[in-house]
């Protein structure tokens, strides 16, 4: 019985240390990121994932940082999907992932995201992303799609300009 009590007390002492380690490494990554040292930030985020492979904050930050670099989009998607699995109703995370799917022409994955927005009553997200999808995949009515996209505050400027350029050249 004594060994069981010792084991439980030891476990309760170790678990907070492990949680603090992942959070501490993550916070160090945030400091690096805030200083503009993105490679170093990713390094600390990855170290925090070695402490806890499901640590959502690190997956989210790695995914967001890598999303800025087209050559890293595949890895960015993987990290954002891991984060989304733990926080499926996070709109910002889902939007970032939706735009990465669009950029990578992962139409089936993008359409699943559209379905989520539609089913969950997110009309503006559904309409804006549908118009963006149509602007990327269609060759007619591009000006109408572009007009819809321009009115959506959540659509990044890059995508608004891209659609407007397509509409102008059509």
N, C-alpha and C positions, 0 to 999 in steps of 0.2 A: 504494500500500500504506500509506503514511504517513497518508493521509486516513482510511482504514478504521480504523486504530488510534486516531486522534484521535476518530472518531465513536463507537467502542465505549467509549472512556474517558469521553467526554462523557455518553453514555447511562448508564453506571454511576454517574456523579456526580449525574445528574438524577433518576433513579428513586427513590433513597432520600429525596431532598428532597420529592418528590411524596407518598410514603407518609407521611413525617413531617408534611406539611401536613395531610393528611386526619385523621391521628391527633391532631394538635395541636388542630385545630378541634373534633374530637369531644370531646376532653378538656375544652376550654373549655365546650362544651355540657353536659357532666356537671357541671362546677362550677356553672353557672347552674341546672341542674336541682336540684342538691343544696341550693341557696339558695332554692328554691321559685320561681324565675323561669323558668317553663315556656316562655313565648313567646320569651325570649332563648335558652333552650336549643335550641328548635326552629330558631331562626335559625342557630345555630352548626352544628347537625347538617346543616341544608340546605347551608351553606357547605362542609362536608366532602364532601357528595355532589357538589358542583360540582367538587371535586378528583378524586373517584372515584365515579361514579354507581352503582357496585355495592358500595359500602362497607356491609357487612351491619350493623355496629354502629349506624350512623346510621339505617338503615331501621328497625331494631328499636326504637330509642328513640323515633323520631318516631311510629311506629305505636302504641307503648304509651302515649305521652302523649296522642295524639289519640283513642285508644280510650276515654278517660275523658269524652269530649264527644260526645254523640249526633249533633250537627250535623256532626261531622268523621269519622264512622265510615267513610264511603266511602274517604276518603284514608288512614285508618288501615289499612283492609283492604289497600289497594294496597301500602303500605309493608311490612306484615307478610308479604304474599305474596312480595314481592321478597326479603325476608330468608329466608323459608321455602324458597324455590327454591335458596338457597345452603346451607341447613342443614336438610334435610328430616326429620331424625330428632330435632330439638330439641323435646322434649316441651312445655316451657313456651311456646314460640313457637306451636306447633301448638294447644295448649289455648287460648291467647289468641285466636287466629284462629278457632277453632271457636266460641267464645262470641260473637264478633262476628258470625259467620255466623248463629248462632241469633238474636241480637238483631235482626238485619236481615231475618229470615225468608228467608234465602238457603238454602232447604232442600236444593237439589241440592248446593251446596258443602258444607253441613254433613254431608250423607250421605256425601260423599266422605271427609270427615275421620273419620266413624264407621268407614267401611270400612278406613281406614288403621289405626286403633286395633285393630280386630278382626284384620286380617291380620297385624299385627306383634305379636300376643300380649299386648296391653295390656288385659287383661280388665277391671280396675277402671275405666280411662278409658272403655272401650267401654260397660260397664254403666251407669256414672254419666251419661255423656253421652246414652246411649240413653234412660234414664229422664227426663232433662231434656228431651230432644226430645219424648218422649211427653207429658210434663206440659204442654208448650207447644202441642201439636197435637191432643191427645185430650180427650175430655170424660168418660171413665169411668176407673175404677181410679186416680184421681189420688192417693189416699192411699198406695197401694202405691208409686207412682212417687216421691212425696215422701219416703217412708221410705227408699227406696234412695238418693235424693239427699242426705238428711241424714247418711247414714253415710259419704259421700265427702268426705274432707278437702280435695281439690283444687277442689271446686265452691265458687265465691265465695258469700258470705253473701247477697248480693242475689238470686241465683238460688234459693237454698234457701228464702228467705222468700217469694219470688214463687210458687214451686210450693206451699208450705205454705198460702199464702193461697187459691190456686185450689182446693186440696183441701178446705179448710175451708168454702169457699163453695159447694161442689158438693153 
